[in-house]
Amino acid sequence: MTELFHFKDEEEYFRLLLDSTPFGHSLSEEDPEVQEKILRKARSNLQAWKTTSGITLPAEIVIVTANK
């Protein structure tokens, strides 16, 4: 199942990505020059998902249930 995640702008997306994922932790351990280079490329790639209302990214959702 695919769900669309909406962000009001790039900053909201990057705040979530950098504050709550292992990627953010790993990036924080890099030199500032490396961080800037990676984020510049990420911002460029994010343009493909830009809409009139912000950023809209598709994400695969898996719903799992179990009974014992």
VOGU-3710 file (C-alpha; in Angstrom, 3 decimals, decimal comma):
1> mtelfhfkde> 0,000/0,000/0,000  1,347/3,437/-0,867  0,553/6,507/1,192  1,454/10,108/0,428  3,240/12,117/3,089  2,812/15,881/2,908  5,228/18,491/4,245  4,575/22,225/4,123  8,091/22,883/2,820  11,631/21,518/2,547
11> eeyfrlllds> 12,506/22,695/6,033  9,705/20,658/7,626  10,804/17,570/5,706  14,469/17,967/6,639  13,647/18,713/10,273  11,767/15,408/10,511  14,433/13,503/8,582  17,373/14,879/10,546  15,781/14,838/14,011  14,139/11,424/13,979
21> tpfghslsee> 16,040/9,010/11,755  19,378/7,188/11,836  20,333/9,222/8,758  20,214/12,415/10,799  22,445/10,930/13,480  24,959/9,657/10,926  25,009/12,968/9,072  25,658/14,848/12,324  28,906/12,906/12,714  30,262/14,165/9,378
31> dpevqekilr> 32,349/17,295/8,855  30,299/20,439/8,128  31,530/20,509/4,519  30,320/16,942/3,955  26,984/17,702/5,630  26,429/20,701/3,366  27,325/18,751/0,221  24,896/15,937/1,102  22,070/18,310/2,050  22,572/20,377/-1,110
41> karsnlqawk> 22,207/17,221/-3,236  19,200/16,080/-1,174  17,494/19,468/-1,665  18,100/19,205/-5,386  16,616/15,693/-5,514  13,627/16,809/-3,437  12,552/19,247/-6,169  10,980/16,341/-8,071  8,429/16,003/-5,257  7,616/19,712/-4,922
51> ttsgitlpae> 3,951/20,654/-5,361  1,999/23,881/-5,044  1,218/22,925/-1,436  4,746/21,914/-0,410  6,462/18,538/-0,647  4,534/15,312/-1,291  6,430/12,038/-1,003  5,068/8,554/-1,643  5,896/5,921/0,975  5,204/2,219/1,155
61> ivivtank> 3,062/1,258/4,145  2,907/-2,265/5,522  0,102/-3,213/7,884  0,742/-6,335/9,914  -1,616/-8,126/12,230  -1,102/-11,225/14,335  -3,091/-13,466/16,595  -1,806/-15,782/19,252
//
